[in-house]
Amino acid sequence: MLAPQTIATIKQTIPVLTEHGETLTRHFYKRMFTHNPEVQTLFNPAHQHTGSQQKALAGAICAYAQHIENPDALADALELIAQKHASLQIQPKHYPIVGKHLLASIREVLGDAATEEIIDAWGQAYQVLADVLISRETQLYADHEQQHGWQGLKTFTVQKKQSESDVITSFYLVPADGEALPWFQPGQYITVRVPGQDGHSTMRNYSLSCHPGEPYYRISVKRESSTASTAPDGHVSNYLHDRIHEGDSIEVGPPCGDFVLDMNTAADRPLVLISGGVGITPVLSMLHAALELDTQRDIWFIHGAINSQTHAFAAEVRALAMKHPRLHVHICYSEPTSQDRQQAAYDSEGFIDLVLLTSLLDGPNADFYFCGPKPLLVNLYQGLFAWGVEETQLNCEFFGPAEELQAPAATACPFAEAH
């Protein structure tokens, strides 16, 4: 527990942190990577280049300061962070490194405004937060050992490699030791580690797109190409597409993540699964699990893609719809090709929005799970909330650093994870 004077000091820093937050976090990352380059492999260089990591961390610091008297308000966000840290094998030894460079950055960026009282207060506040995360991550590592049979990274073999669209390829992974794979929660992701560009290894998270309980893990990876000449292509996604083949070995971490299907939700209201682009991967796993759990519940599967060339798993979803009469599928293309129009390969043209959803659904009383690009998720979250969907029935996940959804009822930015 922090002393009242410490809490008061932290709260006094909110205006200056709000104003200079991104300058502070840019300085922090540059400083840390210079003095402790070994931790750089834990971070995504593409997110560093776009500034999304710096913005996310600035929001995290802001939110922590705003909720310093009531950290329980950040429980959900802290769980997301702990899950992410556990997937990347963050250890207690990493926290002093971050703390040292964060406090030094506050001194160097704020100058004379960073009094000893402020530095001491933030040092105490950081340690409280670090202790909470270390405790939870220790428990997660123990859970991995108990539930999945291992913690850390384990060698898997690529049993099958299959193209799903022009940009998405699936990799079917089986344990090299022949051990069975226990059930994972639909919606979770695994971590893969591959050689980096600088001689070090690097890790990325990929959602499991298969039915839980299969003898393999399936990840479906979008080839990430840079949209700017100065930005790098996605190293790991391109490495997997170009250099990993059937029979190759790859290091894999246990399933993690808290964006999971609630298997205990009452079936008296519809389940609505919405995805955009490669956001289909965790949602597809949820669909398989939901259909096996309860075939009497109305389930909507609504997916948006550019066109048939980028639309993954079209045949797999159609086969499920033919088998399950209570599964309703709606495909939305934003830029259909002339062949798509001739073949009626989709159901509507444009983007998934509230107008589309209200035309398909009988009302707002449903359980919603959605994953995809940030604009889609922000618009859906705000629109569904305004339509009257209970906040407890809205479940979503950003790919990349978590950022503010800005729902009308929000009073402060959520604690965003910084990786």
GUBA-674218 format. One record per residue: x, y, z of N, C-alpha, C in turn. Coordinates in steps of 0.05 Angstrom, whole numbers, plus 32768, in hexadecimal, padded with zeros to 4 digits. Example, Ala and Ser with C-alpha at 12.3 -4.5 7.8 and 13.67 -1.06 7.14 Angstrom:
<atoms>
81087F8E809C80F67FA6809C81087FBE809C81017FD3808E81117FEB808F81028001809D
</atoms>
This chain:
<atoms>
80117FE880008000800080008012801980008009802D7FF0801880467FEF800E8059800480208069800F8019807D80238009809380167FF780A080267FE680B6801B7FF780CB800D800E80D38019801E80E8800C802980DF7FF2803080C57FF0803A80BA7FD6802480BB7FC1800C80B37FC97FF580B47FB67FF080D07FAD7FF180E37FC07FEC80FF7FB8800181097FA5801A81017FA98030810A7F97802C80FE7F7B802480E57F7A802080D87F60800980E77F517FF480ED7F5F7FDD80FA7F527FE581177F487FF781237F568000813E7F4E800F813D7F33801981267F2C802981247F138017811F7EFB7FFD81197EFF7FEC81127EE87FEC81277ED27FE981417ED87FE981557EC1800381547EB1801A81537EBE803381547EAF8037813A7EA0802F81237EAB8031810A7E9D801E81097E85800781147E887FF481157E72800081267E5B800D813C7E628018814E7E4D803281427E40804281357E50805D812D7E478060810E7E46804981007E48804B80E37E4A805980D57E34805280DC7E1B805F80CE7E04807C80D67E01808380EF7E07809F80F77E0780AF80E67E1B80A380E27E3280AF80D37E4880B380B67E3F809E80AA7E3380A1808D7E2C80B380897E1480B4809B7E0280C780997DEC80E480997DF780E980AC7E09810380AE7E16810980947E2680F5808A7E3480F980727E448101805A7E3380F380557E1D80FA803E7E0C811680417E00811C80597DF78137805D7DEB814C80597E00814880637E17815B80607E2D815F80437E35814980357E38814A80197E41815780087E2C8150800B7E13815C7FFB7DFE817A80007DFB818280197E01819F80207DFF81AF80137E1581A580147E2D81B3800A7E4581AF7FED7E4A81987FE27E4281917FC67E4681867FBA7E2D81977FB77E18818D7FAE7DFE81827F917DFF81887F827E14817E7F677E1681607F657E1881537F7B7E2181367F7A7E2481277F827E0B81367F8C7DF781297F957DDE811B7F7F7DD081257F667DD381187F4F7DC580FC7F4A7DCF80F47F557DE680D97F517DF180C57F647DE580CE7F777DD480BC7F8B7DC980BA7F897DAB80A47F927DA1809E7F917D8480A97FAA7D7680BD7FA87D6580C97FC07D5880B57FCF7D4780A17FC17D3B808D7FD07D2B807D7FE27D3D80757FD97D5480667FE97D67807780007D7280917FFB7D7480A380117D7C80A480267D6680A6801D7D4D80A980307D37809080417D34807880367D37806080457D34805A80577D4C806780517D62806280617D7A804B80567D8B803F80407D83802880367D928030802B7DAE804980207DB0805280177DCA8056802F7DDD806280447DD28067805B7DE2804D80687DEC803A80697DDA802080747DE1801280637DF6801480487DF2800780367E05801280397E21802D803A7E22803A803D7E3D803380587E498031806D7E39802A80877E44800D80857E507FFB80787E427FE180747E4D7FE080647E667FF280507E677FF4803F7E7F7FFD804F7E978011805F7E94801B806F7EAA800580837EB37FF7808F7EA07FE180A17EA67FCB80937EB67FC4807C7EAD7FAE806D7EBA7FB680657ED67FCE805C7ED97FD880537EF37FD7806A7F077FE080817EFE7FDF80997F0F7FC280A07F177FB0809F7F037F9580A77F097F8780937F1C7F8F807A7F1B7F8280667F2C7F94805D7F437FA7806E7F4B7FBA80667F5F7FAD80607F7A7F96806C7F7F7F8880677F987F77804E7F977F7180457F7E7F5F802E7F7B7F6A801C7F647F80800F7F697F8C7FFE7F547F7A7FE77F4B7F667FE07F5B7F547FCB7F537F457FD27F397F427FEC7F347F347FF47F1C7F447FEC7F037F5D7FE57F067F6E7FDD7EF07F727FBF7EEE7F627FB07EFE7F667F937F007F657F857EE57F527F8B7ED47F507F7E7EBA7F687F857EA87F707F9E7EA97F877FA67E997FA07F997EA37FA37F977EBD7FBB7F8B7EC87FBC7F6D7EC17FA57F607EC07FA57F447EB87FAE7F417E9B7FA57F537E8A7FAE7F527E6E7FCC7F557E6C7FD77F687E7C7FF47F6C7E7C80037F537E867FF97F487E9C80067F307EA880067F197E947FEF7F157E867FEE7F007E7280027F047E5C80047F1D7E5380177F247E3E80347F1F7E4780397F297E6080547F257E6B805B7F087E6E80487EF87E77804D7EDB7E7A80537ECE7E5F80457ED77E4A80497ECC7E2F80657ED27E2580707EE97E2E808B7EF17E2480A17EEA7E38809A7EDA7E4D80AE7ED17E6080BB7EE87E7080AB7EFD7E7680B57F127E8780BA7F077EA280D17F0D7EAE80DA7F037EC780DE7F1A7EDB80DE7F137EF680E27F297F0A80FB7F397F0581107F2E7EF981297F3C7EF481257F537EE0810F7F527ED0810B7F677EBC81007F817EC980F27F7E7EDF80E47F957EEB80F77FAB7EF5810D7FA47F02811F7FBA7F0A812B7FC97EF3812F7FBC7EDC81397FC97EC481257FDF7EBB810C7FD77EB980F77FEA7EB080F580017EC480F47FFA7EDE80F2800E7EF3810880227EF2812180187EEF8138802A7EEF8136803E7ED8812F80357EC0812F80477EA9811680597EA98100804F7EB580E880607EB780EE80787EC980F980737EE180FF80897EF38114809C7EE8812880907EDB813D80A17ECF813180B37EB9811E80A77EAA811180B77E94810080CD7E9F80F380C87EB680E380DE7EC280F680F57ECA810D80EE7ED5812081037EDD812A81127EC4813181047EAF813E81107E98812A81207E87811181177E8580FD81257E7580F1813C7E8380EA81387E9D80DD814E7EAC80F081617EB88109815B7EBA811D816D7EC4811781757EE1811881907EE78114819A7F0280F981937F0D80E5818E7EFC80CB81877F0680CA816C7F1380DE815B7F0D80E081407F1980EF81427F3480E1814B7F4880ED814D7F6380F381327F6F810381327F84810981197F9180F0810C7F9C80DD811D7FA580C481127FAF80B481037F9A80B4810E7F8280A681027F6B80B480E87F6380CE80E87F6180DD80D07F5A80D980BA7F6E80DA80C27F8880D680AE7F9D80B980A27F9C80A580B47F97808A80AA7F96808580977F7F8090809E7F68808D808C7F51809D80727F5380B380747F6180C2805C7F6780B280487F7880A580537F8D809480427F9D807C80377F8E807080497F7E805880407F6E805F802B7F5A8076802E7F4D807E801A7F3A80837FFF7F47809080007F5F80957FE67F6C807C7FD87F7580677FE77F7D804E7FDB7F8480427FCD7F6B80437FDB7F5580387FCF7F3C80487FB77F3380637FB97F3580747FA27F2E806E7F8A7F3F806A7F8E7F5980657F787F6B804B7F6A7F6480367F797F5C801D7F6E7F5480207F5D7F3B802E7F677F2880327F587F0F80447F407F1280597F437F22806B7F2C7F26805B7F157F34804B7F1C7F47803B7F087F5580297EF97F43801A7F097F3280087EFC7F1F80167EEC7F0A802C7EF67F00803B7EE77EEB80477ECD7EF680507ECE7F0F805A7EB57F1C80447EA07F1D802C7EA97F2380157E967F24800F7E8B7F0880117E9D7EF4800B7E947ED880207E7F7ECF80397E837ED6804D7E6F7ECF80487E547EDC803F7E557EF580387E3C7F02801F7E2F7EF5800C7E407EED7FF47E357EE07FFC7E287EC5800E7E347EB780177E297E9D80227E0D7EA180327E0A7EB6803E7DF07EBC80297DDC7EC280157DE47ED280017DD17EDB7FED7DCB7EC57FE47DDF7EB67FCF7DDB7EA27FD97DD17E877FF07DDA7E7F7FFA7DD47E6480137DC27E64801E7DBE7E7C80357DAB7E7D80507DB87E7A80517DD27E74806B7DDF7E7280687DFD7E76807D7E0A7E7D807F7E277E7E80977E2F7E6E80987E487E6680AE7E507E5580A97E487E3880BD7E417E2A80BB7E3A7E0E80C17E1C7E0A80B27E117DF780B47DF47DF280B67DF07DD380C57DDC7DCB80C97DD77DAE80B07DC97DA280A67DD57D8D80907DC97D7E809A7DC47D61808B7DB37D5380917DAD7D37807A7DB87D2680817DC47D0F806C7DCD7CFC80627DB57CED804B7DAC7CF4803F7D947CE880337D9B7CCC80297DB37CC9801C7DBB7CB1801D7DD97CAE80207DE27C9580207DFE7C8E800C7E027C787FF87E147C7C7FE27E167C697FDB7E337C647FD97E3A7C4B7FD17E567C447FB37E587C487FAB7E6E7C557F8E7E737C5A7F847E8A7C497F957E9B7C407F8E7EB27C2E7FA87EBC7C237FA77ED27C147FBF7EDD7C087FD27EE77C1D7FC97EED7C367FDA7EF97C4A7FDB7EE97C647FCB7ED47C677FCA7EC57C807FD17EA87C7B7FE47E9E7C8B7FEC7E827C8A7FE97E757CA57FDF7E5C7CA57FDC7E4D7CBE7FF47E3A7CC27FFC7E387CDC80117E257CE380057E127CF880067DF87CF37FFC7DE47D0580147DDA7D1580147DDE7D2F802B7DD87D4080257DC17D5380377DAE7D5580347D987D68804E7D967D79804B7D8D7D9280627D8B7DA480777D787D9980907D807D9880A57D6E7D8E80A87D557DA080A07D577DB980A37D407DCB808C7D2D7DCA80787D337DB980617D217DB6804C7D237DCC80507D357DDF803C7D377DF580227D437DEA800C7D3A7DF77FF17D447DEF7FEE7D627DF87FDE7D707DE97FD87D8C7DEF7FBE7D8E7DFE7FBE7D997E177FA57D9C7E267F947DB27E1A7F7C7DB37E237F687DC77E1B7F737DE37E217F707DF67E0F7F757E127E147F5B7E217E137F5B7E397E1D7F437E4A7E1C7F407E577E017F297E547DF47F257E607DD97F287E7E7DDA7F3B7E887DCA7F417EA47DCA7F5E7EAA7DD27F6B7E967DDF7F867E9A7DE87F9A7E9A7DD17FB27EA37DD87FC87EA47DC57FE07E957DCF7FF27E8E7DBE800C7E837DC680227E957DBD803A7E917DC780517EA07DC080647E8F7DAF806F7E9A7D9A80847E8C7D8B809D7E9C7D8B80B47E8E7D8C80CE7E9C7D8C80DD7E947D7480E87EA77D6680F87EA27D4E81117EB37D4F81257EAD7D3E813D7EBE7D3E81367EDB7D3581437EEE7D42813E7F0A7D3B81517F137D25814E7F2D7D1E815F7F387D09817B7F3F7D12817F7F417D2D81987F4B7D3881A87F357D4581A17F1C7D4081AF7F067D4C81A27EFC7D65818F7F0B7D7181807F027D8881667EF67D7F81597EE97D91813E7EDE7D8B81297EF37D9081117EEF7D8680FB7F017D8B80E17EF17D8C80CE7EFB7D9B80B57EED7DA0809D7EFD7D9780887EEE7D8F806E7EFB7D8880587EE97D9180417EF57D9680297EE67D9E80177EE27D86800B7ECA7D837FF87EC47D6E7FE17EB57D7A7FC97EBE7D737FB17EB17D7D7FAE7E957D727FA37E837D827F9D7E687D797F837E697D6A7F837E5F7D517F6B7E617D407F5C7E467D3F7F667E327D4D7F5A7E187D4B7F467E127D617F397DFC7D5F7F277DF27D747F387DE97D8C7F317DF27DA47F407DE77DBB7F3C7DC97DBD7F517DBB7DC47F507D9E7DC77F5B7D8F7DAF7F637D9D7D9A7F707D907D837F8C7D877D8B7F977D747D7D7FB27D6A7D837FC87D7D7D7A7FC07D947D707FD47DA87D677FCB7DC47D6F7FDD7DD77D6F7FD77DF37D707FD87DFE7D547FC37E0D7D4D7FC47E1B7D337FC57E397D377FDA7E457D2C7FDB7E627D2B7FD97E6B7D0E7FCC7E817D097FC77E8A7CEE7FD27EA77CEC7FE87EAA7CDE7FF87EC17CDF7FF57ED27CC67FF07EEC7CCA7FEF7EFF7CB4800B7F097CAE80127F087C95802C7F147C8D80297F337C9080397F3E7CA280387F5B7CA7804C7F697C9680427F797C8380547F887C7180527FA67C7980687FB37C7880687FCF7C7F80597FE07C6C804B7FF47C76803C80077C65804C80217C61806480227C6D8075803A7C6A809180317C64809F80417C5380BA80397C4B80CE80397C6280C880487C7780DA804A7C8E80D480377CA480BD80287CA180B580157CB680BC7FF97CAE80C37FE87CC280CB7FCC7CBB80B37FBB7CB680B77FA77CA580A37F917CA280A27F827CBD808C7F747CC1808A7F637CD9809E7F4C7CD780B37F4D7CE880C97F397CE680BF7F1D7CEA80B07F197D0080A87EFD7D0780947EF27CF380807F027CEC806C7EF77CD980797EF07CBE808B7F007CB580997EFA7C9C80AC7EE37C9F80B87EE07CB680CA7EC97CBB80BA7EB07CBA80A37EB07CC780927E987CC780897E917CAB80807EA57C9C80767EA07C81808C7E957C6E80A47EA17C7080B87E9B7C5C80CC7E867C6480D07E827C7F80E77E717C8780DF7E597C9880C67E587CA080BD7E417CB080AC7E2F7C9E80B47E157C9D80A77E027C8C809E7DE97C9C808E7DD87C8F80857DC07C9C809E7DAF7CA4809D7DA57CBD80B37D967CC780C77DA67CD880C67DC17CD580D87DD27CE480D07DD37D0280E37DDA7D1380DE7DDD7D2F80DA7DFB7D3680CB7E007D4B80C67E1B7D5380C07E1B7D7180C97E307D7F80C57E327D9C80AA7E3F7DA2809B7E337DB5807F7E3C7DBA807B7E3E7DD8806D7E537DE180667E577DFD80497E4E7E0180417E487E1A80267E3E7E2080117E537E1A7FF87E4B7E167FE27E5E7E107FDF7E737E277FDB7E8B7E1F7FD77EA27E317FC07EB37E277FB87EC67E377FA47EDA7E2E7F8A7ED87E3D7F7D7EEF7E417F647EF07E4F7F4C7EF87E3D7F517EFA7E237F3A7EFE7E107F317EE27E087F1F7ED77E197F177EBB7E157EF97EB97E167EEE7EA57E097ED17EA17E097EC87E977E247EB47EA47E2F7EA87E9B7E487E967E837E437EA07E6C7E4B7E927E537E457E7A7E4E7E577E767E607E6B7E607E5D7E7E7E497E717E797E4B7E817E647E367E957E5F7E1C7E877E587E067E917E637DEC7E867E5D7DE57E877E3F7DD97E727E357DD37E707E197DB97E7C7E117DAD7E8C7E237D937E987E1C7D967EB27E0C7DAE7EBA7E067DB27ED17DF47DC77ECA7DDF7DC67ED67DC87DD87ECF7DB27DF57ED47DB97E077EC67DAC7E237ECB7DAD7E2B7ED77D927E387EEE7D937E3F7EFD7D7A7E5E7EFF7D797E6A7EF27D657E877EF27D627E8D7F037D497E9D7F187D4D7EA37F2B7D387EC17F2D7D347ECA7F2D7D1B7EE77F2F7D167EEC7F3F7CFD7F047F4B7CFD7F0D7F5A7CE57F297F507CDE7F2D7F497CC57F487F417CBC7F527F297CCB7F6B7F2A7CD47F777F147CE27F6C7F127CFF7F5C7F247D077F4E7F227D217F3B7F0A7D227F387EFD7D0B7F277EE57D0A7F337ECE7D1B7F4D7ECE7D207F5A7EB77D2B7F507EAF7D477F4F7EC17D5B7F447EB87D757F267EB37D747F197EC37D637EFC7EC17D617EF37EA67D557F037E9C7D427EFD7E837D357F007E6C7D4A7F147E6E7D5B7F177E5A7D707EFF7E5A7D827EF57E727D897EDD7E757D997EC57E697D8C7EC37E6C7D727EAC7E617D637EAC7E437D657EC37E367D607EC47E197D627EBC7E107D7E7EC67E1D7D927EBF7E147DAE7EA27E197DB47E977E307DAB7E7B7E367DB17E687E227DA47E6E7E1B7D8B7E5D7E087D7D7E5D7DEC7D8A7E747DE47D947E757DCB7DA27E677DCB7DBC7E687DE27DC97E5C7DE57DE47E3D7DE57DE37E327DF47DD07E157DF87DD17E0B7DFE7DB47E007DEA7DA77DF67DED7D8C7DDA7DFA7D8B7DCD7DFE7DA37DB37E0A7DA47DB37E287DA67DCA7E337DAB7DCC7E507DAE7DD07E5D7D937DC37E747D8E7DC87E837D757DE37E907D767DF37E8A7D627E0E7E957D607E117EA47D467E1A7EBD7D487E207ECD7D317E3E7ECF7D2D7E487EC97D157E647ECC7D0E7E667EE17CF87E707EF97CFF7E707F0F7CEC7E8E7F177CE77E967F157CCE7EB27F1A7CC87EB57F2E7CB17EC97F407CB57ECF7F537CA07EEA7F4F7C947EEC7F517C7A7F067F4E7C6C7F067F627C547F1D7F657C487F1E7F777C317F107F6A7C1A7F167F517C157F097F427BFF7F107F257C027F097F157BEF7F0D7EF87BF17F2B7EF17BF27F3C7F027BE77F597EFC7BE77F657EFE7C037F597F0E7C147F647F107C2F7F527F027C447F3D7EF67C3B7F297EE97C4D7F337ECD7C537F3A7EC97C6C7F447EAF7C757F2D7E9E7C817F2F7E847C7F7F1D7E717C8B7F007E727C807EFC7E7C7C687EE27E7E7C5D7ED57E627C5B7EE37E4E7C517ED87E337C4D7ED37E267C687EE57E2B7C7C7EE17E1F7C967EC87E297CA47EC37E437CA27EAC7E4E7CAE7E927E467CA07E937E457C857E7C7E3C7C767E747E1F7C7E7E887E0E7C817E837DF27C897E767DF17CA57E7E7E027CB77E727E027CD17E557E0C7CD07E507E1F7CBF7E357E2A7CBC7E227E157CB07E2B7E047C9E7E1B7DEF7C927E157DD97CA77E277DD67CBA7E237DC17CCE7E127DCA7CE57E127DE47CEB7E047DEF7D037DEF7E047CFA7DD67DFC7CF97DC17E0E7CEF7DBE7E287D007DC67E287D197DC37E407D297DDB7E537D277DEE7E4C7D167E057E5E7D117DFE7E6F7CF97DFF7E897CFD7DF97E9D7CE87E137EAB7CE07E1A7EAA7CC77E347EB57CBE7E2E7ECD7CAC7E3C7EE37CB17E3A7EFB7C9F7E577F047C997E5D7F067C7F7E777F0E7C767E757F2A7C687E867F3C7C717E867F577C677EA17F5E7C597EA07F667C407EB97F6D7C317EB97F8B7C2E7ED07F987C337ED27FB57C307ED97FBC7C137EE87FAA7C057EF07FB07BE97EEE7F967BD97ED67F8C7BD47ED27F737BC57EDC7F767BA97EE77F607B9E7EEF7F607B827ED77F5B7B717EDA7F5F7B577EC47F5A7B457EBC7F3C7B467ED07F2B7B497ECA7F0E7B4C7EBA7F087B657EC17F167B7B7EB27F137B947E947F1A7B907E907F307B817E747F387B7B7E657F237B6A7E737F197B567E677F067B447E607EEC7B537E717EE47B657E6D7ECA7B737E5E7ECE7B8D7E567EE67B937E477EEC7BAC7E567EDF7BC47E707EE67BC67E827EDA7BDA7E7F7EE77BF57E6E7EFB7BF87E6B7F097C117E4E7F127C147E477F1C7C2C7E2B7F237C317E267F417C307E3A7F517C377E367F6E7C367E507F7B7C2F7E4E7F947C257E667FA37C1D7E697FBB7C2F7E827FBF7C377E877FD67C4A7E967FCC7C627E8F7FD77C797E9C7FD07C927E887FC77CA77E917FB87CBA7E807FAF7CD07E7C7FC77CE27E637FCF7CE67E5C7FE57CF87E427FE07D067E397FF37D157E217FEF7D257E087FED7D137E087FFB7CFD7DF27FF97CEA7DEF7FDD7CE07E057FD07CD97E047FB57CD07DFA7FA27CE67E057FA67CFE7DFE7F947D147DE07F967D1C7DD67FAE7D1C7DBA7FB27D237DA77FA77D0E7DB17FA57CF57DA17F997CE07DA17F7A7CE17DB57F6F7CEF7DB77F527CF07DAC7F467D0A7DB07F557D207DA97F4B7D3B7D8D7F557D447D807F457D547D667F4D7D5E7D677F637D737D7E7F667D817D807F7A7D967D9B7F787DA27DA17F8A7DB67DBB7F8B7DC27DC17F767DD77DAD7F667DDE7DB27F527DF37DC07F397DE87DDA7F3B7DE67DEB7F267DDB7E067F287DE87E167F137DE67E327F137DEE7E437F187DD67E537F2D7DD77E637F357DC07E817F307DC67E8E7F247DB27EAB7F207DB37EB67F2A7D987EC97F3D7D987ED27F477D7F7EF07F4D7D807EFD7F497D697F1A7F4C7D677F217F567D4B7F337F687D497F3B7F727D2F7F4A7F8D7D317F4B7F9C7D1B7F597FB67D1B7F4C7FC97D2F7F5D7FDB7D397F547FEF7D4D7F3B7FFF7D457F39800A7D2C7F22801A7D257F0880097D277F097FF07D1E7EF17FDF7D207EE97FDB7D3D7EFC7FD57D4E7EF67FCF7D6A7EEC7FE87D797EF87FFE7D757EEF80177D827ED3801E7D7A7ECD801D7D607EB280237D567E9E800F7D607EA47FF67D607E927FE27D6A7E8D7FE57D887EA27FE97D977E9F7FEC7DB47E8D80047DBB7E93801A7DAF7E8380327DB47E66802E7DAA7E6380237D927E4880207D877E37800D7D967E437FF67D9E7E337FE27DAD7E2C7FEC7DC87E3E7FFA7DD57E3980067DEF7E22801A7DED7E22802A7DD87E0C803E7DD57DF280307DCE7DF380197DC17DDB800A7DB97DCE7FFE7DD27DDD7FFC7DE77DD17FF17DFF7DDC7FD67E087DF27FCD7DFB7DFF7FB47E037E0C7FB97E1E7E087FA77E317E157FA97E4B7E337FA67E477E427FB67E577E5F7FB67E547E6A7F9A7E5A7E5D7F8C7E6C7E677F707E737E637F5D7E5C7E547F647E487E4F7F537E317E607F5B7E197E727F6E7E1D7E847F777E087EA07F6C7E0E7EAB7F5D7DFB7EC57F517DFF7ED57F557DE57EEC7F627DE87EFC7F677DD07F197F667DD57F297F647DC07F467F637DC27F537F717DAB7F667F837DB27F767F8F7D9E7F8E7F7D7D977F967F7C7D7E7FB07F717D777FC47F877D797FD97F837D887FEC7F987D8D7FE77FA57DA87FF57FBB7DAF7FF17FC87DC97FD47FD07DCE7FCA7FCA7DE57FAE7FD17DEC7FAC7FEF7DEE7F967FFA7DE47F9280167DE57F76801D7DEE7F7180367DF27F58803F7DFD7F41803A7DE97F2C802E7DF37F14802A7DE37F0280437DE37F0580547DF87EF6806D7DFA7ED880687DF87ECF80557E087EB280517E0B7EA6806A7E187E8D80717E127E8180897E1E7E82808A7E3C7E8280737E497E8180727E667E9D80737E737EB280727E627ECD80717E6D7ED4808B7E7B7EE1808A7E917EE980A17EA07F0780A57E9F7F1680917E967F3380937E957F3D807E7E827F5580837E777F6180707E647F6780567E737F64803F7E677F6A80267E747F8880237E767F9180127E887FAE800C7E8A7FB67FFC7E737FC580077E607FCC7FF97E477FE77FEB7E4B7FE87FD27E4180017FC47E4280157FCF7E2E802E7FCD7E3480417FDC7E2580527FCB7E12804B7FB27E0F805B7FA17DFD804D7F9F7DE2
</atoms>
